[in-house]
Amino acid sequence: MRVLTYSNYDEMSAAAARMIATRIAELSEPVLGLATGSTPIGMYSELARLHNEEGLDFSGTTTFNLDEYWGLDPDDPRSYHWFMKEHLFSRVNLDPAKTHVPRGIGVDPDAECERYEKLIEEVGGIDLQVLGIGMNGHIGFNEPGSDPNSRTRLVRLAQQTVDVNMAKGALDSLPGHALSMGIGTIMEAKEILLLANGQGKAEIIRRALLGSVTRDVPASLLQTHSNVVCMLDEPAAKLLDLS
Ligand code: GLP
């Protein structure tokens, strides 16, 4: 794993956006895996800027989001569909037919997960998967204990995850379940970009990067992937001894 540290959040976000822009330019039909949460918001803003000011063209790019709350309509502002529209899809020239987020309502969950896996397979897999990290080490919505071979499925969220995400969004309620790509699905991406910022992530980043590889810290499983770049701001890297 390559660990890159930046002096602040904006620099980390700009570097992450540059990496994505490079892959979009290099690949003829790029397939990106995308994440939600507060961490990638700056990266999405920078991608929108690169589109508007430097002509970064998303028209040939396909995207797959990691997860969606179970039971939320895409028009619900708490949903990840909404988040993606707000932060990226409405700001760049992605083809709506090529942007995919698991459907969290009005579908049979197992059939939806199977459909999602097939879609990823049909386009030849994910070239670059962006990940944030939860306070308990989750990636996507793969909570501690998740099977390293898991595929896209309906998952129960840890109470801590629901509480943290409600607090961040100043929300009164969130579903206790979600559809999430599995660890196995994520690990099949050709390249992974893990992002974390802020001092609050320092301890879980230390455990994920330097601790033992265990399903109790899902992000630690990334140590077994051959092509991971981890971008951190200085506060998140505080407990790593990179000397
Ligand atoms: C959610 C998402 C994760 C994300 C995590 C961290 O639970 N499902 O994909 O990585 O939050 O969020 P944040 O970036 O806000 O810390």
py3Dmol code that shows the C-alpha trace and the ligand (Angstrom):
import py3Dmol

protein = """\
ATOM      1  CA  MET A   1       0.000   0.000   0.000  1.00  0.00           C
ATOM      2  CA  ARG A   2       1.263   3.442  -0.901  1.00  0.00           C
ATOM      3  CA  VAL A   3       0.531   6.026   1.815  1.00  0.00           C
ATOM      4  CA  LEU A   4       0.584   9.685   0.810  1.00  0.00           C
ATOM      5  CA  THR A   5       0.142  12.448   3.373  1.00  0.00           C
ATOM      6  CA  TYR A   6      -0.987  16.000   2.611  1.00  0.00           C
ATOM      7  CA  SER A   7      -0.825  19.042   4.810  1.00  0.00           C
ATOM      8  CA  ASN A   8      -4.561  19.657   4.711  1.00  0.00           C
ATOM      9  CA  TYR A   9      -7.922  18.415   3.470  1.00  0.00           C
ATOM     10  CA  ASP A  10      -7.957  20.580   0.333  1.00  0.00           C
ATOM     11  CA  GLU A  11      -4.592  19.265  -0.810  1.00  0.00           C
ATOM     12  CA  MET A  12      -5.655  15.680  -0.182  1.00  0.00           C
ATOM     13  CA  SER A  13      -8.878  16.288  -2.109  1.00  0.00           C
ATOM     14  CA  ALA A  14      -7.047  17.874  -5.035  1.00  0.00           C
ATOM     15  CA  ALA A  15      -4.585  14.964  -5.228  1.00  0.00           C
ATOM     16  CA  ALA A  16      -7.444  12.443  -5.165  1.00  0.00           C
ATOM     17  CA  ALA A  17      -9.254  14.308  -7.950  1.00  0.00           C
ATOM     18  CA  ARG A  18      -6.039  14.437 -10.003  1.00  0.00           C
ATOM     19  CA  MET A  19      -5.631  10.675  -9.672  1.00  0.00           C
ATOM     20  CA  ILE A  20      -9.186  10.128 -10.908  1.00  0.00           C
ATOM     21  CA  ALA A  21      -8.731  12.621 -13.746  1.00  0.00           C
ATOM     22  CA  THR A  22      -5.560  10.791 -14.808  1.00  0.00           C
ATOM     23  CA  ARG A  23      -7.352   7.439 -14.929  1.00  0.00           C
ATOM     24  CA  ILE A  24     -10.226   8.973 -16.903  1.00  0.00           C
ATOM     25  CA  ALA A  25      -7.718  10.325 -19.425  1.00  0.00           C
ATOM     26  CA  GLU A  26      -5.736   7.062 -19.636  1.00  0.00           C
ATOM     27  CA  LEU A  27      -8.535   4.528 -19.956  1.00  0.00           C
ATOM     28  CA  SER A  28     -10.808   4.246 -22.961  1.00  0.00           C
ATOM     29  CA  GLU A  29     -13.867   3.198 -20.926  1.00  0.00           C
ATOM     30  CA  PRO A  30     -13.078   4.017 -17.289  1.00  0.00           C
ATOM     31  CA  VAL A  31     -15.122   2.398 -14.538  1.00  0.00           C
ATOM     32  CA  LEU A  32     -15.029   4.176 -11.192  1.00  0.00           C
ATOM     33  CA  GLY A  33     -16.291   2.939  -7.846  1.00  0.00           C
ATOM     34  CA  LEU A  34     -17.556   5.878  -5.791  1.00  0.00           C
ATOM     35  CA  ALA A  35     -18.050   6.563  -2.109  1.00  0.00           C
ATOM     36  CA  THR A  36     -20.262   8.863  -0.074  1.00  0.00           C
ATOM     37  CA  GLY A  37     -19.658  10.472   3.325  1.00  0.00           C
ATOM     38  CA  SER A  38     -18.039  13.776   4.206  1.00  0.00           C
ATOM     39  CA  THR A  39     -14.526  12.659   3.208  1.00  0.00           C
ATOM     40  CA  PRO A  40     -14.875  12.685  -0.625  1.00  0.00           C
ATOM     41  CA  ILE A  41     -16.903  15.914  -0.830  1.00  0.00           C
ATOM     42  CA  GLY A  42     -13.798  18.045  -1.506  1.00  0.00           C
ATOM     43  CA  MET A  43     -12.629  15.578  -4.158  1.00  0.00           C
ATOM     44  CA  TYR A  44     -16.008  15.805  -5.914  1.00  0.00           C
ATOM     45  CA  SER A  45     -15.856  19.620  -5.847  1.00  0.00           C
ATOM     46  CA  GLU A  46     -12.413  19.516  -7.384  1.00  0.00           C
ATOM     47  CA  LEU A  47     -13.605  17.077 -10.076  1.00  0.00           C
ATOM     48  CA  ALA A  48     -16.448  19.505 -10.875  1.00  0.00           C
ATOM     49  CA  ARG A  49     -13.898  22.310 -11.139  1.00  0.00           C
ATOM     50  CA  LEU A  50     -11.672  20.231 -13.419  1.00  0.00           C
ATOM     51  CA  HIS A  51     -14.721  19.584 -15.604  1.00  0.00           C
ATOM     52  CA  ASN A  52     -15.807  23.227 -15.739  1.00  0.00           C
ATOM     53  CA  GLU A  53     -12.440  24.907 -16.003  1.00  0.00           C
ATOM     54  CA  GLU A  54     -10.168  22.328 -17.580  1.00  0.00           C
ATOM     55  CA  GLY A  55     -12.563  20.328 -19.738  1.00  0.00           C
ATOM     56  CA  LEU A  56     -12.317  17.011 -17.897  1.00  0.00           C
ATOM     57  CA  ASP A  57     -14.736  14.839 -19.859  1.00  0.00           C
ATOM     58  CA  PHE A  58     -16.797  12.254 -17.973  1.00  0.00           C
ATOM     59  CA  SER A  59     -18.967  11.190 -20.911  1.00  0.00           C
ATOM     60  CA  GLY A  60     -17.232   7.832 -21.387  1.00  0.00           C
ATOM     61  CA  THR A  61     -17.019   7.014 -17.672  1.00  0.00           C
ATOM     62  CA  THR A  62     -19.175   4.477 -15.858  1.00  0.00           C
ATOM     63  CA  THR A  63     -19.656   4.719 -12.083  1.00  0.00           C
ATOM     64  CA  PHE A  64     -20.819   2.352  -9.364  1.00  0.00           C
ATOM     65  CA  ASN A  65     -21.523   3.588  -5.868  1.00  0.00           C
ATOM     66  CA  LEU A  66     -20.639   1.419  -2.929  1.00  0.00           C
ATOM     67  CA  ASP A  67     -23.923   1.485  -1.097  1.00  0.00           C
ATOM     68  CA  GLU A  68     -27.395   2.873  -0.427  1.00  0.00           C
ATOM     69  CA  TYR A  69     -29.641   2.950   2.620  1.00  0.00           C
ATOM     70  CA  TRP A  70     -32.377   0.350   2.522  1.00  0.00           C
ATOM     71  CA  GLY A  71     -35.824   1.948   2.429  1.00  0.00           C
ATOM     72  CA  LEU A  72     -34.898   5.412   1.178  1.00  0.00           C
ATOM     73  CA  ASP A  73     -36.266   6.833  -2.042  1.00  0.00           C
ATOM     74  CA  PRO A  74     -33.649   8.298  -4.427  1.00  0.00           C
ATOM     75  CA  ASP A  75     -35.378  11.674  -3.940  1.00  0.00           C
ATOM     76  CA  ASP A  76     -34.946  11.514  -0.172  1.00  0.00           C
ATOM     77  CA  PRO A  77     -32.187  14.001   0.748  1.00  0.00           C
ATOM     78  CA  ARG A  78     -30.810  11.412   3.198  1.00  0.00           C
ATOM     79  CA  SER A  79     -30.228   8.907   0.391  1.00  0.00           C
ATOM     80  CA  TYR A  80     -26.885   8.303  -1.280  1.00  0.00           C
ATOM     81  CA  HIS A  81     -28.588   8.776  -4.669  1.00  0.00           C
ATOM     82  CA  TRP A  82     -29.353  12.310  -3.564  1.00  0.00           C
ATOM     83  CA  PHE A  83     -25.835  12.830  -2.209  1.00  0.00           C
ATOM     84  CA  MET A  84     -24.274  11.798  -5.500  1.00  0.00           C
ATOM     85  CA  LYS A  85     -26.608  14.007  -7.554  1.00  0.00           C
ATOM     86  CA  GLU A  86     -25.801  16.950  -5.328  1.00  0.00           C
ATOM     87  CA  HIS A  87     -22.034  16.508  -5.119  1.00  0.00           C
ATOM     88  CA  LEU A  88     -21.109  15.058  -8.513  1.00  0.00           C
ATOM     89  CA  PHE A  89     -23.716  13.837 -10.991  1.00  0.00           C
ATOM     90  CA  SER A  90     -25.402  17.227 -11.495  1.00  0.00           C
ATOM     91  CA  ARG A  91     -22.054  19.007 -11.797  1.00  0.00           C
ATOM     92  CA  VAL A  92     -20.263  17.037 -14.523  1.00  0.00           C
ATOM     93  CA  ASN A  93     -21.162  15.419 -17.846  1.00  0.00           C
ATOM     94  CA  LEU A  94     -21.583  11.845 -16.639  1.00  0.00           C
ATOM     95  CA  ASP A  95     -24.132   9.927 -18.720  1.00  0.00           C
ATOM     96  CA  PRO A  96     -27.043   9.115 -16.326  1.00  0.00           C
ATOM     97  CA  ALA A  97     -27.327   5.691 -17.987  1.00  0.00           C
ATOM     98  CA  LYS A  98     -23.775   4.962 -16.827  1.00  0.00           C
ATOM     99  CA  THR A  99     -24.104   6.052 -13.186  1.00  0.00           C
ATOM    100  CA  HIS A 100     -25.172   3.259 -10.860  1.00  0.00           C
ATOM    101  CA  VAL A 101     -26.244   3.336  -7.231  1.00  0.00           C
ATOM    102  CA  PRO A 102     -27.956   0.330  -5.632  1.00  0.00           C
ATOM    103  CA  ARG A 103     -31.729   0.853  -5.484  1.00  0.00           C
ATOM    104  CA  GLY A 104     -32.759   1.008  -1.860  1.00  0.00           C
ATOM    105  CA  ILE A 105     -36.511   0.811  -2.313  1.00  0.00           C
ATOM    106  CA  GLY A 106     -39.180  -0.866  -4.430  1.00  0.00           C
ATOM    107  CA  VAL A 107     -37.039  -3.871  -5.325  1.00  0.00           C
ATOM    108  CA  ASP A 108     -36.346  -7.328  -4.004  1.00  0.00           C
ATOM    109  CA  PRO A 109     -33.025  -6.813  -2.169  1.00  0.00           C
ATOM    110  CA  ASP A 110     -31.438 -10.090  -3.240  1.00  0.00           C
ATOM    111  CA  ALA A 111     -32.407  -9.579  -6.887  1.00  0.00           C
ATOM    112  CA  GLU A 112     -31.129  -5.996  -6.767  1.00  0.00           C
ATOM    113  CA  CYS A 113     -27.773  -7.114  -5.340  1.00  0.00           C
ATOM    114  CA  GLU A 114     -27.449  -9.786  -7.992  1.00  0.00           C
ATOM    115  CA  ARG A 115     -28.320  -7.250 -10.711  1.00  0.00           C
ATOM    116  CA  TYR A 116     -25.675  -4.875  -9.336  1.00  0.00           C
ATOM    117  CA  GLU A 117     -22.945  -7.515  -9.304  1.00  0.00           C
ATOM    118  CA  LYS A 118     -23.834  -8.493 -12.894  1.00  0.00           C
ATOM    119  CA  LEU A 119     -23.666  -4.888 -14.066  1.00  0.00           C
ATOM    120  CA  ILE A 120     -20.161  -4.537 -12.605  1.00  0.00           C
ATOM    121  CA  GLU A 121     -19.100  -7.788 -14.236  1.00  0.00           C
ATOM    122  CA  GLU A 122     -20.575  -6.809 -17.609  1.00  0.00           C
ATOM    123  CA  VAL A 123     -18.415  -3.687 -17.851  1.00  0.00           C
ATOM    124  CA  GLY A 124     -15.290  -5.657 -16.991  1.00  0.00           C
ATOM    125  CA  GLY A 125     -15.003  -4.735 -13.293  1.00  0.00           C
ATOM    126  CA  ILE A 126     -14.041  -1.560 -11.482  1.00  0.00           C
ATOM    127  CA  ASP A 127     -10.807   0.165 -12.523  1.00  0.00           C
ATOM    128  CA  LEU A 128     -10.508   2.514  -9.556  1.00  0.00           C
ATOM    129  CA  GLN A 129     -12.532   2.224  -6.348  1.00  0.00           C
ATOM    130  CA  VAL A 130     -12.663   5.218  -4.014  1.00  0.00           C
ATOM    131  CA  LEU A 131     -13.192   4.401  -0.333  1.00  0.00           C
ATOM    132  CA  GLY A 132     -13.681   6.325   2.869  1.00  0.00           C
ATOM    133  CA  ILE A 133     -13.391   4.649   6.243  1.00  0.00           C
ATOM    134  CA  GLY A 134     -15.933   4.464   9.032  1.00  0.00           C
ATOM    135  CA  MET A 135     -15.004   5.132  12.648  1.00  0.00           C
ATOM    136  CA  ASN A 136     -15.169   1.378  13.285  1.00  0.00           C
ATOM    137  CA  GLY A 137     -13.119   0.547  10.189  1.00  0.00           C
ATOM    138  CA  HIS A 138     -16.023  -0.158   7.874  1.00  0.00           C
ATOM    139  CA  ILE A 139     -15.584   0.225   4.115  1.00  0.00           C
ATOM    140  CA  GLY A 140     -18.738   0.779   2.095  1.00  0.00           C
ATOM    141  CA  PHE A 141     -21.206  -0.499   4.654  1.00  0.00           C
ATOM    142  CA  ASN A 142     -19.196  -3.614   5.461  1.00  0.00           C
ATOM    143  CA  GLU A 143     -19.251  -3.523   9.227  1.00  0.00           C
ATOM    144  CA  PRO A 144     -16.753  -5.309  11.516  1.00  0.00           C
ATOM    145  CA  GLY A 145     -17.148  -9.062  11.170  1.00  0.00           C
ATOM    146  CA  SER A 146     -18.054  -8.923   7.463  1.00  0.00           C
ATOM    147  CA  ASP A 147     -16.933 -11.921   5.439  1.00  0.00           C
ATOM    148  CA  PRO A 148     -13.824 -11.069   3.363  1.00  0.00           C
ATOM    149  CA  ASN A 149     -15.483 -12.864   0.441  1.00  0.00           C
ATOM    150  CA  SER A 150     -18.838 -11.097   0.777  1.00  0.00           C
ATOM    151  CA  ARG A 151     -20.642  -9.763  -2.285  1.00  0.00           C
ATOM    152  CA  THR A 152     -23.217  -6.999  -2.690  1.00  0.00           C
ATOM    153  CA  ARG A 153     -25.957  -7.716  -0.145  1.00  0.00           C
ATOM    154  CA  LEU A 154     -28.427  -6.353   2.373  1.00  0.00           C
ATOM    155  CA  VAL A 155     -26.539  -5.530   5.580  1.00  0.00           C
ATOM    156  CA  ARG A 156     -27.505  -4.492   9.079  1.00  0.00           C
ATOM    157  CA  LEU A 157     -25.702  -1.342  10.202  1.00  0.00           C
ATOM    158  CA  ALA A 158     -23.876  -1.061  13.499  1.00  0.00           C
ATOM    159  CA  GLN A 159     -25.675   1.282  15.886  1.00  0.00           C
ATOM    160  CA  GLN A 160     -22.481   3.382  16.062  1.00  0.00           C
ATOM    161  CA  THR A 161     -22.586   3.850  12.276  1.00  0.00           C
ATOM    162  CA  VAL A 162     -26.214   4.994  12.333  1.00  0.00           C
ATOM    163  CA  ASP A 163     -25.509   7.362  15.239  1.00  0.00           C
ATOM    164  CA  VAL A 164     -22.361   8.844  13.654  1.00  0.00           C
ATOM    165  CA  ASN A 165     -24.048   9.329  10.270  1.00  0.00           C
ATOM    166  CA  MET A 166     -27.132  10.902  11.863  1.00  0.00           C
ATOM    167  CA  ALA A 167     -24.981  13.296  13.862  1.00  0.00           C
ATOM    168  CA  LYS A 168     -22.941  14.274  10.789  1.00  0.00           C
ATOM    169  CA  GLY A 169     -26.028  15.025   8.742  1.00  0.00           C
ATOM    170  CA  ALA A 170     -27.936  16.554  11.695  1.00  0.00           C
ATOM    171  CA  LEU A 171     -30.669  13.993  10.990  1.00  0.00           C
ATOM    172  CA  ASP A 172     -33.394  12.596  13.273  1.00  0.00           C
ATOM    173  CA  SER A 173     -33.524   9.197  11.649  1.00  0.00           C
ATOM    174  CA  LEU A 174     -31.749   6.868   9.241  1.00  0.00           C
ATOM    175  CA  PRO A 175     -32.503   3.291   8.230  1.00  0.00           C
ATOM    176  CA  GLY A 176     -30.740   0.522  10.124  1.00  0.00           C
ATOM    177  CA  HIS A 177     -30.038  -1.439   6.947  1.00  0.00           C
ATOM    178  CA  ALA A 178     -28.364  -0.807   3.614  1.00  0.00           C
ATOM    179  CA  LEU A 179     -27.373  -2.499   0.390  1.00  0.00           C
ATOM    180  CA  SER A 180     -23.599  -2.557   0.138  1.00  0.00           C
ATOM    181  CA  MET A 181     -20.989  -3.933  -2.188  1.00  0.00           C
ATOM    182  CA  GLY A 182     -19.211  -6.726  -0.345  1.00  0.00           C
ATOM    183  CA  ILE A 183     -15.574  -6.883   0.700  1.00  0.00           C
ATOM    184  CA  GLY A 184     -15.039  -9.442  -2.079  1.00  0.00           C
ATOM    185  CA  THR A 185     -16.605  -7.043  -4.596  1.00  0.00           C
ATOM    186  CA  ILE A 186     -14.393  -4.172  -3.432  1.00  0.00           C
ATOM    187  CA  MET A 187     -11.238  -6.300  -3.427  1.00  0.00           C
ATOM    188  CA  GLU A 188     -11.774  -7.151  -7.107  1.00  0.00           C
ATOM    189  CA  ALA A 189     -11.258  -3.505  -8.098  1.00  0.00           C
ATOM    190  CA  LYS A 190      -8.021  -3.165 -10.045  1.00  0.00           C
ATOM    191  CA  GLU A 191      -6.956  -0.185  -7.967  1.00  0.00           C
ATOM    192  CA  ILE A 192      -8.213   1.275  -4.684  1.00  0.00           C
ATOM    193  CA  LEU A 193      -7.965   4.828  -3.365  1.00  0.00           C
ATOM    194  CA  LEU A 194      -8.579   5.036   0.381  1.00  0.00           C
ATOM    195  CA  LEU A 195      -9.165   8.529   1.768  1.00  0.00           C
ATOM    196  CA  ALA A 196      -9.271   9.759   5.347  1.00  0.00           C
ATOM    197  CA  ASN A 197      -9.017  13.148   6.960  1.00  0.00           C
ATOM    198  CA  GLY A 198      -9.168  14.620  10.417  1.00  0.00           C
ATOM    199  CA  GLN A 199      -7.792  13.607  13.773  1.00  0.00           C
ATOM    200  CA  GLY A 200     -10.894  11.583  14.561  1.00  0.00           C
ATOM    201  CA  LYS A 201      -9.765   9.036  11.936  1.00  0.00           C
ATOM    202  CA  ALA A 202      -6.144   8.765  13.172  1.00  0.00           C
ATOM    203  CA  GLU A 203      -6.647   5.729  15.426  1.00  0.00           C
ATOM    204  CA  ILE A 204      -8.733   3.707  12.977  1.00  0.00           C
ATOM    205  CA  ILE A 205      -6.264   4.533  10.185  1.00  0.00           C
ATOM    206  CA  ARG A 206      -3.431   3.265  12.370  1.00  0.00           C
ATOM    207  CA  ARG A 207      -5.298   0.017  13.028  1.00  0.00           C
ATOM    208  CA  ALA A 208      -6.293  -0.390   9.373  1.00  0.00           C
ATOM    209  CA  LEU A 209      -2.823   0.241   7.943  1.00  0.00           C
ATOM    210  CA  LEU A 210      -0.482  -1.069  10.633  1.00  0.00           C
ATOM    211  CA  GLY A 211      -2.626  -3.444  12.667  1.00  0.00           C
ATOM    212  CA  SER A 212      -3.231  -7.096  11.966  1.00  0.00           C
ATOM    213  CA  VAL A 213      -5.360  -8.083   9.005  1.00  0.00           C
ATOM    214  CA  THR A 214      -8.693  -8.980  10.516  1.00  0.00           C
ATOM    215  CA  ARG A 215     -12.351  -8.919   9.614  1.00  0.00           C
ATOM    216  CA  ASP A 216     -12.881  -7.030  12.887  1.00  0.00           C
ATOM    217  CA  VAL A 217     -11.365  -4.009  11.108  1.00  0.00           C
ATOM    218  CA  PRO A 218     -12.684  -4.388   7.555  1.00  0.00           C
ATOM    219  CA  ALA A 219     -10.325  -1.730   6.137  1.00  0.00           C
ATOM    220  CA  SER A 220      -7.327  -3.787   7.353  1.00  0.00           C
ATOM    221  CA  LEU A 221      -8.233  -6.358   4.691  1.00  0.00           C
ATOM    222  CA  LEU A 222      -7.036  -3.795   2.136  1.00  0.00           C
ATOM    223  CA  GLN A 223      -3.473  -4.660   3.227  1.00  0.00           C
ATOM    224  CA  THR A 224      -3.884  -7.830   1.142  1.00  0.00           C
ATOM    225  CA  HIS A 225      -4.785  -5.929  -2.058  1.00  0.00           C
ATOM    226  CA  SER A 226      -1.845  -5.362  -4.406  1.00  0.00           C
ATOM    227  CA  ASN A 227      -2.744  -1.893  -5.642  1.00  0.00           C
ATOM    228  CA  VAL A 228      -3.945   0.469  -2.921  1.00  0.00           C
ATOM    229  CA  VAL A 229      -3.134   4.160  -2.551  1.00  0.00           C
ATOM    230  CA  CYS A 230      -4.071   5.737   0.763  1.00  0.00           C
ATOM    231  CA  MET A 231      -4.303   9.541   0.847  1.00  0.00           C
ATOM    232  CA  LEU A 232      -4.445  11.194   4.255  1.00  0.00           C
ATOM    233  CA  ASP A 233      -4.307  14.661   5.644  1.00  0.00           C
ATOM    234  CA  GLU A 234      -1.750  15.221   8.421  1.00  0.00           C
ATOM    235  CA  PRO A 235      -4.198  14.874  11.333  1.00  0.00           C
ATOM    236  CA  ALA A 236      -5.426  11.491  10.055  1.00  0.00           C
ATOM    237  CA  ALA A 237      -1.817  10.316   9.576  1.00  0.00           C
ATOM    238  CA  LYS A 238      -0.788  11.445  13.067  1.00  0.00           C
ATOM    239  CA  LEU A 239      -0.449   7.968  14.589  1.00  0.00           C
ATOM    240  CA  LEU A 240       1.461   6.423  11.694  1.00  0.00           C
ATOM    241  CA  ASP A 241       5.196   6.280  11.996  1.00  0.00           C
ATOM    242  CA  LEU A 242       6.123   6.596   8.369  1.00  0.00           C
ATOM    243  CA  SER A 243       9.816   7.276   8.947  1.00  0.00           C
TER     244      SER A 243
END
"""
ligand_1 = """\
16
GLP
C -20.616 5.929 5.509
C -20.375 5.299 4.153
C -18.929 4.921 3.961
C -18.030 6.072 4.376
C -18.228 6.336 5.851
C -17.314 7.404 6.404
O -20.953 5.041 6.511
N -21.199 4.164 3.903
O -18.712 4.570 2.606
O -16.695 5.775 4.115
O -19.567 6.738 6.022
O -17.923 8.650 6.315
P -17.191 10.016 6.466
O -16.442 10.225 5.214
O -18.321 11.012 6.604
O -16.338 9.942 7.665
"""
view = py3Dmol.view(width=600, height=400)
view.addModel(protein, "pdb")
view.setStyle({"model": 0}, {"cartoon": {"style": "trace"}})
view.addModel(ligand_1, "xyz")
view.setStyle({"model": 1}, {"stick": {}})
view.zoomTo()
view.show()
